Amino acid sequence: MAAATGSVKKVVLAYSGGLDTSVILRWLQDTYGCEVVTFTADLGQGEELEPARRKAEMLGIREIFIEDLREEFVRDYVFPMFRANALYEGTYLLGTSIARPLIAKRQIEIAALTGADAVAHGATGKGNDQVRFELSYYALNPDIKIIAPWREWDLTSRTKLIEYAESRQIPVPKDKRGEAPFSVDANLLHISAEGKVLEDPWVEPEEYVYSRTVAPENAPDKPTYIEIEFERGDPVAIDGERLSPAALLTRLNQLGGANGIGRLDMVENRFVGMKSRGVYETPGGTVLHVAHRAMESLTLDRGAAHLKDELMPRYAELIYNGFWFSPEREMLQALIDKSQERVAGTVRMKLYKGSATVVGRKSPKSLYSLAHVTFEDDVVYDQRDAAGFIKLNALRLRLARAADLRAAAAGGGRRPDYDDDGYHPRRAPEHKEPPADAPEPKREEPPAETPVREEPAAEPQADSGPRFDVGAAAAATESGEGKAAQIVDAVNQLVANLGATPGPKPGGPLDRPEQPAVGADVERGAALNKATMVVDRILQFGKANQFTEAKNAYRELMRMATSQDALPEYKLELSRGAFNLFVLLSQANRHADADAVFEDLSRLAVSPGALPEMRLRFAKAAVNRIADYGEADELEKVADLYKTLEGMAERIGGTPESKPDIMILDAWWRALEVYSPLLSEKDDAALDALIQQIERNPALAAASRYLAELAEKEKEAGSGDGEDSPAS
């Protein structure tokens, strides 16, 4: 609580000798009629302090204290704070904050020495300093009277302040007349600038605002290298020369400032509730902060280091808000100081154009073990130990995920967007109804706690009947639906000529893991199992719509399959993982991602030594891409995919005996089904070229003949008006 007028006998004023505190000095005499004791602290602000003494004497002050506190300031306040790596709001090195408790402490001591019953400061009622000073006063002397003139007087403008000074014969320097450009506070750790021209946070500070650092762009073109030696967390020497705390920080200020280091322009949250913009220069402190963290990285135990980092924001906030003398700060300081017992050694720094970079560190108490961390052979670390470590740490994650999957299964889960033979249901012609004797579509089993491997699918059986609905095609033709129905009929003819059903019944959209052959060597079986586990993760994450994790697992599988020493089993499982991820991405309508995975499937299918299973998966995925492209009328994409399938069909020949071959032909036919009507509607020349392509493949002569006949009919009928819908 502020002291009542007339109740104060003697007051100790924190006095700088400037205009503001000189006016406060006389105002205290006029308002309270008390004796004033001045105290001026040398904290390394870089100003001559004797003028303050002369001005105080001129104003009739008999007890004047001017004290050099630089060593105490750095040793007992700055260095303990730097042991904590304290940063307020992640950036501010607390240069102003850390000076206030020392000034307040010495004021209270001088008050006791001189018999004063009050203390006074020049902080405004809007800032943090009023809180910092007064919390410290009360912590050290709970009965002290406090006078805060800026909260009491009516001198609310610079003009009124100057008028008051002139009326009392207080000298007013020429540079104090009119509005000051900004407010400055300085000590050995930093210098700050606030207010006036700096109040707009969008406007860049002019170069004249800075006084301790050169502009980084104007710093020397050659870096400066220095070595800083630490003992128990405190710096003690630079380049082998031991220095006192104040002398060491002074040296670092010179080195850092000359290299443009330590500038900070920030908007901070004041303790009183408002935001303010401050421009700070802390050259030596910035270098010291980086160096100290580097020393800790080498010598401090991980648990201790991480605990310090967790506590640091709280510690920094205590200092910023003025609680230096609080019990919680002292408790934290004891913990921090305990952590610094091992922080000893040397850090080599590179200072260059605004940056302070660590380029070396060494310590007799280093916890860094080359024998353990080396990439070469070692005898101190068994890498197999990591397996149990990982499993135990993953246990809670696995249990939580399993619970989520059970909950999803209980709710029915999400039905796949694919029908039971793996083809996209959106692409079926609207007029096509399922046969009366069609089996009930299979539903995907709900996921279990862990991915469950599906049993191998049965090989497709030959079927003498056509895959496509001839009756529907005939009806469509009679009703004038045009080329879509004609294409369906044409494919039926082609199927009959080849004598096989072009589509297996895989039992579901997602693919099953390959099984190692009986008697396969152990290495290949292990490789397959390893890759299969990664595919299981892709399935697990994809079914849960966790596609970031699914794609990460897929990239892991890709690295395994494309490494220099990759086994064939890795590439085989890569195709399975790619197919399953493609299906899951398509179900989730993440078509761009699905396209990228489809390209991988395409490359695997045509790669040298591609296994039949790779071609099969590509063909199954191609069916859905063909439908997507056809619906979007993307002729070029259909054409590219058609050419790939056409080339694969040529290699099959006229006797498709295996499931992959049948599926390749099925995909080719579906491409034909979509592509030829689109071309016939848009580009007769392109359709002619397509016919010529087909003619080169004797296995597909039936389709060639049909297309020729179709083209001839269209020319005779003069069709091609584009009104018929493409087959889907």
C-alpha positions in Angstrom: 0.0 0.0 0.0 1.3 3.5 -0.8 2.5 5.6 2.0 0.2 8.4 3.2 1.5 12.0 2.8 3.2 13.2 5.9 3.8 9.7 7.2 7.3 9.2 5.7 10.4 10.5 7.5 13.1 9.2 5.2 13.0 7.5 1.8 15.6 5.7 -0.2 15.1 6.6 -3.9 16.5 4.4 -6.8 18.1 7.4 -8.6 19.7 7.5 -12.0 20.3 11.2 -12.3 18.1 11.5 -15.3 15.1 13.8 -15.8 12.5 11.5 -14.4 14.2 10.5 -11.2 15.4 14.1 -10.6 11.8 15.3 -10.8 10.8 12.4 -8.5 13.4 13.5 -6.0 12.1 17.0 -5.8 8.5 15.8 -5.8 9.2 13.6 -2.8 10.5 16.6 -1.0 7.6 18.7 -1.9 4.8 16.1 -1.4 6.0 14.2 1.6 8.4 16.8 3.3 10.8 14.0 4.0 14.5 13.4 3.8 15.6 11.7 0.6 18.5 9.3 0.3 19.7 8.5 -3.3 21.0 5.2 -4.4 22.6 4.8 -7.8 23.7 1.3 -8.9 26.4 0.7 -11.4 25.2 -2.5 -13.2 27.3 -2.0 -16.3 25.0 0.4 -18.1 28.0 2.1 -19.5 27.2 5.7 -18.2 29.3 8.0 -16.1 27.7 8.1 -12.7 29.5 11.0 -11.1 27.0 13.5 -12.7 24.3 11.8 -10.7 26.2 12.5 -7.5 26.6 16.2 -8.4 23.0 16.6 -9.4 21.9 15.0 -6.1 24.1 17.4 -4.2 22.7 20.3 -6.1 19.2 19.2 -5.0 20.3 19.2 -1.3 20.8 15.5 -0.8 23.2 14.7 2.1 23.3 10.9 1.9 24.3 9.7 -1.6 25.1 6.1 -2.4 26.8 5.2 -5.7 27.9 1.6 -5.8 29.6 -0.7 -8.3 27.5 -3.9 -8.3 28.7 -5.3 -11.6 30.4 -8.4 -10.1 27.6 -9.2 -7.7 25.1 -8.7 -10.5 26.7 -11.2 -12.9 27.9 -13.7 -10.2 24.7 -13.9 -8.1 21.9 -13.0 -10.5 22.9 -13.4 -14.2 24.9 -16.7 -13.9 22.4 -18.5 -11.7 19.7 -17.6 -14.2 21.9 -18.8 -17.1 22.4 -22.2 -15.3 18.7 -22.7 -15.9 18.8 -21.7 -19.6 16.0 -19.3 -18.7 14.0 -17.8 -21.6 10.8 -15.9 -21.2 8.3 -16.9 -23.9 11.0 -18.9 -25.6 13.1 -15.9 -26.7 13.7 -13.2 -24.0 16.9 -13.5 -21.9 15.4 -11.4 -19.1 18.0 -8.7 -19.1 15.8 -6.0 -17.4 14.0 -8.5 -15.2 17.1 -9.9 -13.5 18.5 -6.5 -12.5 15.5 -5.3 -10.5 15.9 -7.7 -7.5 19.5 -6.6 -6.9 18.6 -2.9 -7.0 15.6 -3.6 -4.6 17.8 -5.6 -2.2 20.4 -2.9 -2.0 17.7 -0.2 -1.4 16.3 -2.2 1.5 19.8 -2.6 2.9 20.5 1.1 2.6 17.2 1.9 4.2 18.2 -0.3 7.2 21.7 1.4 7.3 20.3 5.0 7.2 17.2 4.5 9.3 14.9 5.2 6.3 11.3 4.0 6.7 10.4 4.1 3.0 11.7 3.3 -0.5 10.7 4.8 -3.9 11.2 3.9 -7.5 10.5 5.5 -10.9 8.6 2.7 -12.6 5.3 3.6 -14.3 1.9 2.1 -13.4 1.7 0.2 -16.7 4.9 -1.9 -16.7 6.4 -4.9 -15.0 9.1 -3.0 -13.1 6.7 -1.7 -10.5 5.8 -5.3 -9.6 9.4 -6.5 -9.6 10.6 -3.7 -7.3 7.7 -3.9 -4.9 7.5 -7.7 -4.6 11.2 -7.6 -3.8 10.8 -4.8 -1.2 8.1 -6.7 0.6 9.9 -10.0 0.5 12.9 -8.5 2.2 11.1 -6.1 4.6 7.4 -6.7 5.0 6.9 -3.4 6.9 8.6 -1.1 4.5 6.6 1.9 3.1 6.6 2.1 -0.7 6.2 5.3 -2.8 5.4 4.9 -6.5 5.2 8.5 -7.9 3.9 7.6 -11.3 0.8 6.1 -9.6 0.2 9.2 -7.5 1.1 12.4 -9.2 -0.6 14.3 -12.0 2.5 14.8 -14.2 1.0 12.7 -16.9 2.9 14.0 -19.9 6.4 14.9 -21.0 5.4 18.6 -21.2 4.1 18.7 -17.6 7.3 16.9 -16.4 9.5 19.5 -18.0 7.4 22.4 -16.7 7.7 21.0 -13.2 11.4 20.6 -13.5 11.9 24.2 -14.8 9.7 25.6 -12.0 12.0 24.0 -9.4 15.4 24.9 -11.1 16.0 21.3 -12.2 18.3 21.3 -15.2 16.6 19.8 -18.3 19.0 18.6 -21.0 18.2 19.7 -24.6 17.6 16.1 -25.7 14.9 15.7 -23.1 12.7 18.5 -24.5 9.8 17.4 -26.6 8.8 13.7 -26.9 11.6 11.2 -26.4 12.0 8.8 -29.4 11.9 5.7 -27.1 12.7 4.6 -23.6 16.1 2.9 -22.8 17.2 0.6 -20.0 20.7 -0.8 -19.8 22.9 -3.0 -17.7 25.8 -5.3 -18.3 23.6 -8.1 -19.6 21.5 -6.2 -22.1 20.0 -2.9 -23.3 16.3 -2.5 -24.1 14.3 0.0 -26.1 10.6 0.5 -25.8 7.8 2.9 -26.6 7.3 5.9 -29.0 8.7 5.1 -32.4 8.7 1.4 -31.5 5.1 1.1 -30.4 3.9 -0.1 -33.9 5.0 -3.8 -34.0 4.8 -3.8 -37.9 7.4 -1.1 -38.3 11.0 -2.3 -38.4 13.3 -0.5 -35.9 15.7 2.0 -37.4 19.4 1.2 -37.1 19.9 4.1 -34.6 17.9 2.1 -32.0 20.8 -0.3 -31.7 23.9 0.6 -29.7 25.6 -2.6 -28.7 25.6 -4.6 -31.9 26.5 -3.9 -35.5 23.9 -4.9 -38.1 24.5 -8.6 -39.0 24.9 -7.7 -42.7 27.7 -5.3 -41.7 29.5 -7.7 -39.5 32.9 -9.0 -40.6 33.0 -11.4 -43.5 35.4 -13.7 -41.6 34.0 -15.6 -38.6 35.4 -15.3 -35.1 36.2 -18.5 -33.2 36.3 -18.5 -29.4 36.5 -21.2 -26.7 34.4 -20.8 -23.4 35.4 -22.9 -20.4 32.8 -23.9 -17.8 33.0 -25.1 -14.2 29.8 -26.2 -12.4 27.7 -24.6 -15.0 29.3 -21.1 -14.9 31.7 -19.7 -17.6 35.1 -19.1 -16.1 37.5 -18.5 -19.0 37.6 -17.3 -22.7 40.3 -18.7 -24.9 42.1 -20.0 -21.9 42.1 -16.7 -20.0 40.3 -16.8 -16.7 38.2 -13.8 -16.0 35.9 -12.5 -13.3 32.1 -12.8 -14.0 31.7 -9.2 -15.0 34.9 -9.1 -17.0 33.9 -12.3 -18.8 30.4 -11.0 -19.7 32.0 -7.7 -20.9 34.3 -9.6 -23.2 31.5 -11.7 -24.6 29.5 -8.5 -25.2 32.4 -7.1 -27.2 32.8 -10.3 -29.3 29.1 -10.9 -29.8 28.3 -7.2 -30.6 31.1 -7.0 -33.2 29.6 -10.0 -35.0 26.0 -8.7 -35.0 24.8 -11.3 -32.4 22.0 -10.8 -29.9 19.3 -8.6 -31.4 15.7 -9.5 -30.5 12.5 -7.7 -31.6 9.6 -9.3 -29.7 6.0 -8.7 -28.6 5.8 -10.0 -25.0 3.0 -10.5 -22.5 3.5 -8.2 -19.5 2.6 -9.4 -16.1 0.0 -6.7 -15.7 -1.9 -8.1 -18.7 -1.1 -6.1 -21.8 1.2 -6.8 -24.6 4.3 -4.7 -25.4 6.9 -4.5 -28.1 10.5 -4.5 -26.9 13.8 -4.3 -28.9 16.6 -5.9 -27.0 20.4 -6.4 -27.5 22.0 -9.2 -25.5 25.2 -10.1 -27.4 27.2 -11.7 -24.7 24.2 -13.4 -23.1 23.2 -14.9 -26.4 26.6 -16.5 -26.9 26.7 -17.7 -23.4 23.2 -19.3 -23.6 24.1 -21.3 -26.7 27.4 -22.4 -25.2 25.9 -23.4 -21.9 23.3 -25.6 -23.6 26.1 -27.2 -25.6 28.0 -28.0 -22.5 25.0 -29.5 -20.9 24.3 -31.7 -24.0 27.6 -33.4 -23.4 27.6 -33.7 -19.6 24.1 -33.7 -18.3 22.0 -36.9 -17.9 19.0 -37.1 -20.2 16.5 -37.3 -17.4 18.1 -34.3 -15.6 18.3 -32.3 -18.8 14.7 -33.0 -19.8 13.5 -32.1 -16.3 15.4 -28.8 -16.4 13.7 -28.0 -19.7 10.3 -28.7 -18.3 10.9 -26.5 -15.3 12.7 -23.7 -17.2 9.5 -21.8 -18.4 8.2 -21.7 -14.8 11.6 -20.5 -13.6 11.8 -17.8 -16.3 8.2 -16.6 -15.6 9.1 -16.2 -11.9 11.9 -13.9 -12.8 9.9 -12.0 -15.3 7.1 -11.4 -12.9 9.3 -10.3 -10.0 9.4 -13.4 -7.8 13.2 -13.7 -7.5 13.0 -13.8 -3.7 10.1 -16.3 -3.6 10.5 -19.7 -2.0 9.6 -21.5 -5.2 12.4 -19.8 -7.2 14.8 -20.7 -4.5 13.7 -24.3 -4.5 14.1 -24.4 -8.3 17.5 -22.8 -8.0 18.7 -25.5 -5.6 17.6 -28.2 -8.1 19.2 -26.4 -11.0 22.5 -25.8 -9.1 22.6 -29.5 -8.2 22.3 -30.4 -11.9 25.3 -28.3 -12.7 27.8 -30.3 -10.7 28.9 -32.2 -13.8 28.6 -29.3 -16.3 32.3 -28.6 -16.9 34.4 -28.5 -20.0 35.1 -26.3 -23.0 32.8 -25.3 -25.9 34.1 -23.9 -29.2 31.9 -21.2 -30.8 31.8 -19.7 -34.3 30.5 -16.1 -34.3 29.5 -14.9 -37.7 27.0 -12.3 -39.0 24.4 -12.6 -36.3 24.7 -16.2 -35.4 26.5 -18.0 -32.6 27.1 -21.6 -33.6 28.6 -24.5 -31.6 31.4 -26.2 -33.5 33.0 -28.2 -30.8 32.6 -29.4 -27.2 34.7 -31.5 -24.8 34.6 -32.4 -21.2 36.4 -34.6 -18.6 32.9 -35.4 -17.4 31.5 -36.2 -20.8 28.7 -38.8 -21.0 29.3 -39.3 -24.7 30.5 -42.8 -25.5 31.9 -43.4 -28.9 32.1 -47.1 -28.2 28.3 -47.2 -27.8 27.2 -44.8 -30.6 29.6 -45.9 -33.4 28.3 -47.2 -36.7 31.2 -49.6 -36.8 31.4 -53.0 -35.0 31.4 -52.8 -31.2 31.5 -55.1 -28.3 29.6 -53.0 -25.7 26.1 -53.0 -27.1 23.8 -55.9 -28.1 21.4 -54.5 -30.6 19.0 -57.4 -29.9 18.3 -55.9 -26.5 16.3 -53.2 -28.3 13.5 -55.6 -29.3 12.3 -56.2 -25.7 12.8 -52.5 -24.9 10.5 -51.5 -27.8 7.9 -54.1 -27.1 7.5 -53.1 -23.5 7.3 -49.4 -24.4 4.8 -50.2 -27.0 2.6 -52.4 -24.8 0.3 -49.6 -23.6 0.0 -48.3 -27.2 -1.0 -51.7 -28.5 -3.5 -52.3 -25.8 -5.1 -48.8 -26.4 -5.3 -49.4 -30.2 -6.7 -52.9 -29.7 -9.5 -51.4 -27.5 -10.3 -48.9 -30.2 -10.5 -51.6 -32.9 -12.8 -53.7 -30.7 -15.0 -50.7 -30.2 -15.1 -50.0 -33.9 -16.0 -53.6 -34.6 -18.8 -53.6 -32.1 -20.3 -50.7 -34.0 -20.2 -52.5 -37.3 -17.2 -50.7 -38.7 -17.2 -49.2 -42.1 -18.3 -51.3 -45.1 -15.8 -51.3 -47.9 -16.7 -49.4 -51.1 -15.8 -52.5 -53.2 -17.9 -55.4 -54.1 -17.0 -59.0 -53.4 -14.8 -59.5 -56.5 -12.7 -56.5 -55.9 -14.2 -54.2 -58.5 -15.7 -50.8 -58.0 -19.5 -51.0 -57.8 -19.9 -47.4 -59.0 -18.8 -48.5 -62.4 -21.5 -51.1 -63.0 -24.1 -50.0 -65.7 -27.2 -48.7 -64.1 -29.4 -51.0 -66.2 -27.6 -54.2 -65.0 -29.3 -56.2 -62.3 -27.5 -59.0 -60.4 -28.5 -62.5 -61.5 -31.2 -64.1 -59.4 -28.8 -66.9 -58.4 -25.9 -64.6 -57.5 -24.2 -65.4 -54.2 -24.6 -63.1 -51.3 -21.8 -60.5 -51.4 -19.0 -61.2 -48.8 -18.5 -58.6 -46.2 -15.1 -57.7 -44.8 -14.6 -59.2 -41.3 -14.3 -56.7 -38.5 -10.7 -56.1 -37.5 -9.4 -58.0 -34.6 -7.0 -56.8 -31.9 -4.1 -57.4 -34.3 -4.2 -57.8 -38.1 -5.4 -61.2 -39.0 -4.0 -62.9 -42.1 -6.5 -64.1 -44.6 -6.4 -67.6 -46.0 -5.1 -68.0 -49.5 -7.8 -67.5 -52.2 -8.8 -70.5 -54.3 -7.8 -70.5 -57.9 -10.5 -69.4 -60.3 -12.4 -72.1 -62.1 -13.1 -72.1 -65.8 -16.6 -71.1 -66.7 -18.2 -71.7 -70.1 -20.7 -68.8 -69.7 -19.9 -65.2 -70.4 -18.9 -62.7 -67.7 -21.1 -60.0 -69.1 -24.9 -59.9 -69.3 -25.9 -60.6 -72.9 -29.6 -60.1 -72.2 -28.9 -56.7 -70.8 -26.8 -55.8 -73.9 -29.5 -56.9 -76.3 -32.1 -54.9 -74.4 -29.9 -51.9 -74.4 -29.3 -52.2 -78.1 -33.0 -52.5 -78.8 -33.7 -49.4 -76.7 -31.2 -47.4 -78.6 -28.6 -47.0 -75.8 -25.9 -47.4 -78.5 -22.2 -48.2 -78.2 -22.2 -49.0 -74.4 -24.4 -52.0 -74.9 -22.6 -53.0 -78.2 -19.3 -53.0 -76.3 -20.7 -55.3 -73.7 -21.9 -57.7 -76.5 -18.5 -57.5 -78.1 -16.7 -58.5 -75.0 -19.1 -61.5 -74.6 -18.0 -62.6 -78.1 -14.4 -62.2 -77.2 -14.8 -64.2 -74.0 -16.6 -67.0 -75.9 -13.8 -67.1 -78.5 -11.1 -67.4 -75.8 -13.1 -70.0 -73.9 -12.4 -68.7 -70.4 -14.0 -66.4 -67.9 -11.9 -63.3 -67.6 -12.3 -62.6 -63.9 -11.4 -64.5 -60.9 -13.4 -64.4 -57.7 -10.8 -63.3 -55.2 -13.2 -63.2 -52.2 -12.7 -59.5 -51.2 -10.9 -56.3 -52.2 -7.9 -56.7 -49.9 -5.1 -59.0 -50.8 -3.7 -61.9 -48.7 -0.2 -62.5 -47.6 2.0 -64.8 -49.6 2.9 -68.1 -47.9 6.5 -69.4 -47.9 6.9 -72.6 -49.8 7.3 -75.7 -47.8 11.0 -76.3 -47.5 12.0 -72.7 -48.4 15.2 -71.6 -46.8 15.1 -69.9 -43.5 16.4 -66.6 -44.7 13.8 -66.2 -47.3 11.0 -67.3 -44.9 12.2 -64.7 -42.4 12.3 -62.0 -45.0 8.8 -62.8 -46.1 7.6 -62.7 -42.5 9.3 -59.4 -41.8 7.8 -57.8 -44.9 4.4 -59.3 -44.1 4.3 -57.6 -40.7 4.8 -54.2 -42.4 1.9 -55.0 -44.7 -0.2 -55.9 -41.7 0.6 -52.4 -40.3 -0.5 -50.8 -43.5 -3.8 -52.7 -43.3 -4.3 -51.9 -39.6 -3.7 -48.2 -40.0 -5.6 -47.9 -43.3 -8.7 -49.6 -41.9 -8.6 -47.1 -39.1 -8.2 -44.1 -41.5 -4.8 -43.3 -40.1 -3.3 -42.8 -43.5 -0.2 -40.9 -42.4 0.9 -43.9 -40.4 -0.2 -46.2 -43.2 1.9 -44.3 -45.8 4.9 -44.3 -43.4 4.7 -48.1 -43.1 4.4 -48.3 -46.9 7.5 -46.2 -47.3 9.3 -48.5 -44.9 8.3 -51.4 -47.1 9.5 -49.6 -50.2 12.9 -49.1 -48.6 13.1 -52.8 -47.7 12.2 -53.8 -51.3 14.5 -51.4 -53.1 17.6 -51.8 -50.9 20.7 -53.0 -52.6 20.5 -56.4 -50.9 16.7 -56.8 -51.0 15.4 -60.4 -51.3 12.7 -61.2 -53.9 10.2 -61.8 -51.1 10.4 -58.1 -50.1 9.3 -57.0 -53.6 6.6 -59.6 -53.6 5.1 -58.2 -50.4 5.6 -54.7 -51.6 3.1 -55.4 -54.4 0.7 -56.7 -51.8 1.2 -53.7 -49.6 0.8 -51.3 -52.5 -2.4 -53.0 -53.7 -4.0 -53.0 -50.2 -3.0 -49.3 -49.6 -4.4 -48.5 -53.1 -7.7 -50.0 -52.2 -7.9 -48.4 -48.8 -7.0 -44.9 -50.2 -9.6 -45.4 -53.0 -12.2 -46.3 -50.4 -11.4 -43.1 -48.5 -11.6 -41.0 -51.7 -8.0 -40.0 -51.4 -7.5 -40.3 -55.2 -4.3 -38.4 -55.5 -2.6 -40.7 -53.0 -4.2 -43.7 -54.7 -2.8 -42.6 -58.1 0.7 -42.5 -56.7 0.5 -46.0 -55.2 -1.0 -47.3 -58.5 2.0 -46.0 -60.4 4.1 -48.2 -58.1 2.0 -51.2 -58.9 2.4 -50.5 -62.6 6.1 -50.3 -62.4 6.3 -53.5 -60.3 4.1 -55.4 -62.9 6.4 -54.6 -65.8 9.7 -54.7 -64.0 12.3 -57.4 -65.0 11.5 -60.6 -63.3 8.0 -59.5 -62.2 6.2 -62.4 -60.5 2.7 -63.4 -61.6 1.3 -62.1 -58.3 2.6 -58.7 -59.1 0.8 -58.6 -62.5 -2.4 -59.9 -60.8 -2.4 -57.1 -58.3 -1.7 -54.5 -60.9 -4.6 -55.9 -63.1 -7.0 -55.8 -60.2 -6.1 -52.2 -59.4 -6.2 -51.3 -63.1 -9.8 -52.3 -63.3 -10.7 -49.5 -60.9 -8.4 -46.9 -62.5 -10.0 -47.6 -65.9 -13.5 -47.0 -64.4 -12.3 -43.8 -62.6 -10.7 -42.4 -65.8 -13.6 -43.3 -67.9 -16.1 -41.6 -65.7 -13.9 -38.5 -65.7 -13.6 -38.7 -69.5 -9.8 -38.6 -69.1 -8.9 -40.2 -72.5 -5.2 -39.7 -72.2 -5.0 -41.6 -68.9 -7.2 -44.4 -70.3 -4.9 -44.5 -73.4 -1.7 -44.8 -71.4 -3.2 -47.5 -69.2 -4.6 -49.3 -72.2 -1.2 -49.4 -73.9 0.4 -50.9 -70.8 -2.3 -53.6 -70.6 -2.1 -54.2 -74.4 1.6 -54.9 -74.2 1.1 -57.3 -71.3 -1.7 -59.0 -73.2 0.6 -59.5 -76.2 3.1 -61.3 -74.1 0.3 -63.6 -72.8 -0.6 -65.0 -76.2 -3.7 -66.8 -77.0 -3.9 -69.3 -74.1 -4.4 -67.5 -70.8 -3.7 -70.4 -68.3 -3.0 -68.6 -65.0 -5.1 -66.3 -62.8 -2.8 -63.3 -63.4 -3.0 -63.8 -67.2 -6.8 -64.0 -67.0 -6.9 -60.9 -64.9 -4.6 -59.0 -67.2 -6.9 -59.8 -70.2 -9.9 -58.9 -68.1 -8.4 -55.5 -67.3 -7.6 -55.1 -71.0 -11.1 -55.9 -72.0 -12.4 -53.4 -69.5 -10.1 -50.7 -70.9 -11.4 -51.6 -74.3 -15.0 -51.3 -73.0 -14.4 -47.8 -71.7 -11.8 -46.5 -74.3 -13.4 -47.5 -77.6 -16.8 -45.8 -77.1 -15.1 -42.6 -75.9 -12.9 -42.6 -79.0 -15.7 -43.4 -81.4 -17.6 -40.4 -80.0 -14.6 -38.0 -80.1 -11.9 -39.1 -82.6 -12.4 -41.6 -85.5 -8.7 -41.4 -86.4 -7.7 -42.4 -82.9 -10.2 -45.3 -83.0 -8.7 -46.5 -86.3 -5.3 -46.4 -84.7 -6.6 -48.5 -81.8 -8.0 -51.0 -84.2 -4.6 -51.3 -85.9 -3.0 -51.9 -82.5 -5.3 -54.7 -81.7 -4.7 -56.3 -85.1 -1.1 -56.8 -84.1 -2.2 -59.2 -81.3 -3.4 -62.5 -82.7 -4.9 -63.4 -79.4 -7.4 -60.6 -79.6 -8.5 -61.1 -83.2 -12.1 -61.3 -82.3 -12.0 -57.9 -80.7 -10.3 -56.5 -83.8 -12.9 -57.9 -86.1 -15.7 -56.5 -83.9 -14.3 -53.0 -83.8 -13.8 -52.9 -87.5 -17.4 -54.0 -88.0 -18.5 -51.4 -85.4 -16.6 -48.6 -87.1 -18.2 -49.5 -90.5 -21.7 -49.5 -89.0 -21.1 -46.1 -87.5 -19.9 -44.6 -90.7 -22.9 -46.0 -92.6 -25.3 -44.8 -89.9 -23.7 -41.5 -89.6 -23.5 -41.8 -85.8 -21.0 -40.3 -83.5 -23.0 -37.5 -82.1 -21.7 -38.3 -78.6 -25.0 -38.7 -76.9 -24.5 -42.3 -75.9 -23.0 -42.9 -72.5 -19.7 -44.8 -72.3 -19.8 -48.1 -70.7 -18.9 -48.0 -67.0 
